[in-house]
């Protein structure tokens, strides 16, 4: 029989009761770190004493702004000013070189959805209708 043990934050003066760990009877563990706003800042998976961590950064309005993967590749998001609307997302390799991006524009419609997307792979890109 397989089992999971969930561990929650219960200590300190102001416990948040966030999930901070999951341990499996198969020897796989997950750990979660949070900021003061209860947003996950790091998620770590441990398998056979090897750690694989993913980190998260947020905007002031709590939107994910940057994710760094265990291999140090990352995804970043930029937003339109005073908005939660994504302007651009970009995939970067471990050295910080852009591998792909998408940029949204032309929101002039009743549904406030982007009508145009720039899709790129490194220096090349195409303009396409967003669907």
Backbone bond lengths (Angstrom), bond angles and torsions (degrees), N, CA, C in turn:
res aa  C-N    CA-C-N  psi(-1)  N-CA   C-N-CA  omega(-1)  CA-C   N-CA-C  phi
1 X - - - 1.452 - - 1.532 109.23 -
2 X 1.295 116.82 133.71 1.464 122.65 178.12 1.518 109.52 -94.91
3 X 1.329 115.17 148.51 1.463 117.98 179.20 1.523 110.40 -142.54
4 X 1.318 115.25 158.63 1.460 123.79 175.57 1.519 108.37 -125.06
5 X 1.319 115.40 138.98 1.462 121.02 175.82 1.524 107.30 -116.64
6 X 1.324 116.91 115.06 1.460 122.44 177.85 1.521 109.74 -93.14
7 X 1.338 116.55 135.76 1.459 121.85 178.71 1.524 108.27 -119.16
8 X 1.334 116.13 133.27 1.459 122.02 -178.16 1.525 110.76 -117.59
9 X 1.321 115.61 153.30 1.466 122.18 176.31 1.521 107.85 -70.73
10 X 1.327 116.04 116.27 1.460 120.06 179.17 1.522 111.98 -129.09
11 X 1.319 116.95 -1.20 1.452 119.60 -173.45 1.511 113.17 -97.43
12 X 1.313 115.18 179.48 1.457 121.46 177.06 1.504 113.27 80.89
13 X 1.317 114.92 -179.50 1.461 121.95 -177.97 1.527 110.83 -73.51
14 X 1.330 116.94 -35.63 1.460 121.07 -176.15 1.532 109.97 -129.08
15 X 1.348 117.83 73.93 1.461 119.16 -178.09 1.527 111.28 -65.04
16 X 1.330 116.17 142.44 1.468 121.73 -177.43 1.522 112.56 -99.98
17 X 1.332 117.10 -13.48 1.458 122.64 -178.83 1.530 112.18 60.87
18 X 1.339 116.06 32.82 1.464 121.27 175.75 1.524 109.73 -80.49
19 X 1.312 116.25 150.42 1.457 121.95 172.68 1.529 107.67 -69.45
20 X 1.332 117.83 119.48 1.466 120.82 -178.49 1.524 112.47 -112.44
21 X 1.329 117.82 -12.31 1.450 119.12 179.51 1.512 112.72 -163.07
22 X 1.321 114.96 149.12 1.459 122.34 172.47 1.515 106.27 -135.68
23 X 1.330 115.97 124.02 1.462 121.41 178.98 1.519 108.90 -118.42
24 X 1.328 115.21 130.36 1.454 120.03 -179.45 1.512 109.99 -102.54
25 X 1.312 116.07 151.49 1.459 121.02 176.97 1.531 111.09 -67.35
26 X 1.315 117.63 -8.93 1.467 121.86 178.12 1.534 111.38 -92.20
27 X 1.342 117.94 4.72 1.453 121.73 175.68 1.515 115.34 88.40
28 X 1.303 118.27 11.79 1.467 122.36 177.38 1.524 107.89 -101.71
29 X 1.341 115.55 133.41 1.470 120.54 -179.12 1.518 110.38 -125.80
30 X 1.312 115.12 150.64 1.465 122.66 174.57 1.521 107.33 -127.70
31 X 1.352 116.51 137.41 1.460 122.24 177.69 1.520 108.87 -128.35
32 X 1.333 116.13 143.72 1.453 121.73 -177.77 1.522 109.93 -130.08
33 X 1.334 115.99 132.42 1.461 122.46 174.28 1.521 108.14 -111.84
34 X 1.336 116.31 146.30 1.456 122.43 -176.06 1.522 110.64 -126.37
35 X 1.336 115.85 156.80 1.459 120.01 171.62 1.527 108.55 -94.00
36 X 1.330 116.46 -175.52 1.468 120.08 -178.15 1.522 113.15 -66.27
37 X 1.325 117.52 -19.01 1.461 121.30 178.14 1.516 113.34 -92.46
38 X 1.344 117.13 12.36 1.467 123.28 -179.77 1.527 113.77 66.43
39 X 1.326 117.22 26.88 1.458 121.21 175.75 1.529 108.95 -98.43
40 X 1.319 117.18 137.91 1.457 121.28 179.48 1.523 108.93 -66.14
41 X 1.327 117.16 123.70 1.464 121.26 177.96 1.524 111.59 -101.89
42 X 1.332 116.45 -23.60 1.453 119.79 177.38 1.521 109.53 -153.11
43 X 1.323 115.68 136.61 1.459 122.72 174.33 1.522 106.71 -123.28
44 X 1.326 116.29 125.50 1.462 121.14 -177.44 1.520 109.32 -122.99
45 X 1.330 115.23 131.70 1.459 122.23 173.31 1.523 107.03 -108.70
46 X 1.326 116.24 132.94 1.460 121.47 -179.51 1.526 108.04 -118.45
47 X 1.330 115.43 120.37 1.459 122.40 179.12 1.526 107.16 -130.26
48 X 1.315 117.26 122.26 1.472 121.84 179.87 1.527 111.82 49.98
49 X 1.310 117.38 46.19 1.467 124.76 179.04 1.532 113.86 65.98
50 X 1.323 118.12 9.26 1.465 121.86 174.00 1.522 108.25 -98.40
51 X 1.331 116.69 131.97 1.463 121.69 -177.80 1.525 110.21 -104.36
52 X 1.321 115.66 134.02 1.457 123.44 176.89 1.525 106.85 -125.24
53 X 1.341 116.49 108.85 1.465 120.52 -175.06 1.517 111.63 -112.05
54 X 1.312 114.17 140.12 1.456 122.91 173.65 1.521 106.39 -120.58
55 X 1.340 116.56 130.63 1.467 119.47 -179.73 1.525 110.27 -113.30
56 X 1.328 115.31 153.56 1.455 122.66 -175.80 1.520 110.02 -130.35
57 X 1.330 116.28 137.76 1.465 122.38 172.83 1.523 107.68 -123.27
58 X 1.326 116.08 148.00 1.463 121.90 -173.25 1.522 111.57 -126.37
59 X 1.323 115.24 157.67 1.457 121.21 172.17 1.530 107.77 -79.85
60 X 1.328 116.25 172.81 1.466 120.70 177.90 1.534 111.25 -61.63
61 X 1.336 116.70 -26.81 1.468 120.00 179.28 1.529 111.95 -93.73
62 X 1.327 117.11 17.25 1.464 124.87 172.30 1.530 114.80 70.74
63 X 1.327 117.36 25.06 1.465 120.77 171.98 1.519 108.65 -89.96
64 X 1.325 116.62 143.80 1.463 119.16 176.72 1.517 109.07 -64.92
65 X 1.331 115.82 126.79 1.456 122.20 -177.25 1.532 111.34 -108.17
66 X 1.340 116.81 -32.08 1.461 119.94 -176.41 1.527 109.10 -155.09
67 X 1.330 115.97 133.67 1.461 122.48 176.27 1.523 107.51 -124.25
68 X 1.327 116.96 126.40 1.463 121.49 176.47 1.525 108.08 -111.01
69 X 1.331 115.74 123.69 1.457 123.04 -176.92 1.528 111.33 -84.73
70 X 1.341 117.24 167.04 1.466 120.10 179.84 1.530 114.23 -56.39
71 X 1.335 118.67 -30.35 1.468 121.21 179.38 1.527 112.31 -86.60
72 X 1.332 116.56 8.63 1.467 125.45 179.99 1.527 113.38 72.87
73 X 1.325 118.67 4.41 1.460 119.30 167.84 1.523 106.28 -71.22
74 X 1.329 117.29 163.82 1.460 118.34 -176.21 1.522 111.72 -151.62
75 X 1.310 114.19 165.91 1.456 122.96 173.93 1.516 106.39 -128.49
76 X 1.326 116.76 129.45 1.461 119.57 177.79 1.518 109.38 -122.05
77 X 1.315 114.65 151.14 1.464 122.34 -179.33 1.517 108.55 -127.22
78 X 1.324 116.31 136.17 1.462 120.28 170.95 1.523 107.16 -118.04
79 X 1.325 114.70 151.99 1.461 120.87 -173.55 1.523 109.94 -122.82
80 X 1.328 115.62 153.53 1.456 119.87 172.86 1.522 108.53 -65.27
81 X 1.332 117.23 148.80 1.466 122.22 -178.57 1.524 110.36 -56.90
82 X 1.325 115.33 137.39 1.473 122.79 178.22 1.521 112.48 54.35
83 X 1.339 116.45 38.66 1.452 120.64 -176.50 1.519 110.43 -149.10
84 X 1.314 115.26 156.48 1.459 121.43 171.76 1.526 110.42 -95.51
85 X 1.312 116.56 6.39 1.464 122.50 -177.09 1.527 110.42 -81.53
86 X 1.341 116.24 125.21 1.461 120.76 -179.74 1.523 109.76 -69.54
87 X 1.318 115.80 128.49 1.457 121.93 176.38 1.528 109.92 -91.14
88 X 1.346 115.83 -41.71 1.450 119.51 -176.81 1.525 109.62 -154.55
89 X 1.321 116.28 143.81 1.457 121.54 169.63 1.518 107.40 -126.00
90 X 1.332 115.54 146.80 1.455 119.90 -173.63 1.523 110.16 -143.32
91 X 1.327 115.93 137.24 1.459 122.44 175.76 1.518 107.75 -100.96
92 X 1.338 115.48 127.67 1.458 121.95 -178.71 1.525 109.47 -119.50
93 X 1.341 117.36 143.25 1.453 119.18 174.50 1.531 109.26 -80.39
94 X 1.323 116.84 -178.26 1.467 121.54 -174.89 1.520 112.72 -61.99
95 X 1.337 118.16 -24.12 1.466 120.50 179.48 1.529 112.06 -88.78
96 X 1.341 116.97 -2.44 1.463 120.93 179.94 1.513 113.98 91.00
97 X 1.341 117.44 7.79 1.462 121.96 178.93 1.527 109.84 -80.56
98 X 1.317 116.07 132.18 1.456 120.99 179.71 1.526 110.31 -67.08
99 X 1.329 116.44 129.80 1.457 121.86 178.24 1.530 111.74 -108.15
100 X 1.301 116.74 -28.68 1.466 120.98 178.67 1.519 108.59 -165.26
101 X 1.343 115.80 152.73 1.459 119.69 175.73 1.520 109.82 -150.00
102 X 1.323 114.89 164.02 1.464 122.11 169.86 1.518 107.20 -140.77
103 X 1.316 115.74 133.79 1.459 122.63 -178.40 1.528 106.91 -123.84
104 X 1.319 116.33 130.97 1.461 121.76 -177.41 1.524 110.32 -103.46
105 X 1.336 115.82 143.57 1.462 119.96 177.73 1.524 109.81 -154.82
106 X 1.316 115.01 176.93 1.464 124.24 178.60 1.529 111.66 57.88
107 X 1.326 115.02 74.87 1.460 121.71 179.19 1.527 112.09 -96.33
108 X 1.317 117.15 17.15 1.462 121.57 -174.95 1.530 110.15 -80.14
109 X 1.332 115.89 76.44 1.465 121.79 177.48 1.517 108.03 -156.08
110 X 1.319 118.01 162.18 1.472 120.02 -175.26 1.529 113.82 -65.14
111 X 1.327 118.41 -19.87 1.455 121.03 -176.94 1.527 112.69 -96.64
112 X 1.325 117.54 -2.20 1.461 124.98 179.69 1.536 109.97 51.93
113 X 1.328 115.14 42.70 1.457 121.57 174.46 1.517 108.27 -107.29
114 X 1.338 117.69 147.82 1.471 118.92 -179.84 1.521 111.27 -65.79
115 X 1.321 115.88 135.40 1.460 120.82 178.02 1.523 111.72 -98.63
116 X 1.322 117.09 -10.57 1.460 120.64 179.17 1.528 110.02 -139.57
117 X 1.319 114.98 143.80 1.461 122.16 177.24 1.517 108.63 -131.89
118 X 1.314 115.83 135.33 1.462 120.79 167.47 1.519 105.58 -97.40
119 X 1.322 116.12 122.99 1.456 120.98 178.50 1.505 107.77 -112.52
120 X 1.319 117.21 131.28 1.453 119.18 -176.02 1.498 113.49 -137.58
121 X 1.314 113.76 152.83 1.452 122.19 175.02 1.514 105.82 -129.43
122 X 1.332 116.43 95.65 1.454 119.56 -174.20 1.515 109.52 69.79
123 X 1.340 118.93 -130.43 1.459 121.34 -176.03 1.527 114.89 -79.00
124 X 1.337 118.42 -16.13 1.466 121.14 -178.23 1.519 110.60 -92.27
125 X 1.311 116.90 147.04 1.456 119.31 174.86 1.516 111.18 -152.92
126 X 1.314 115.88 162.60 1.463 122.93 176.54 1.512 108.44 -129.61
127 X 1.301 116.78 154.11 1.460 121.74 174.58 1.510 106.66 -104.52
128 X 1.330 116.19 130.80 1.457 120.69 -175.06 1.514 108.12 -140.80
129 X 1.321 115.87 157.57 1.463 120.37 173.31 1.515 107.91 -75.66
130 X 1.327 116.49 136.38 1.464 120.08 178.41 1.511 108.39 -80.45
131 X 1.297 116.97 137.97 1.455 120.11 -179.37 1.483 112.38 -125.76
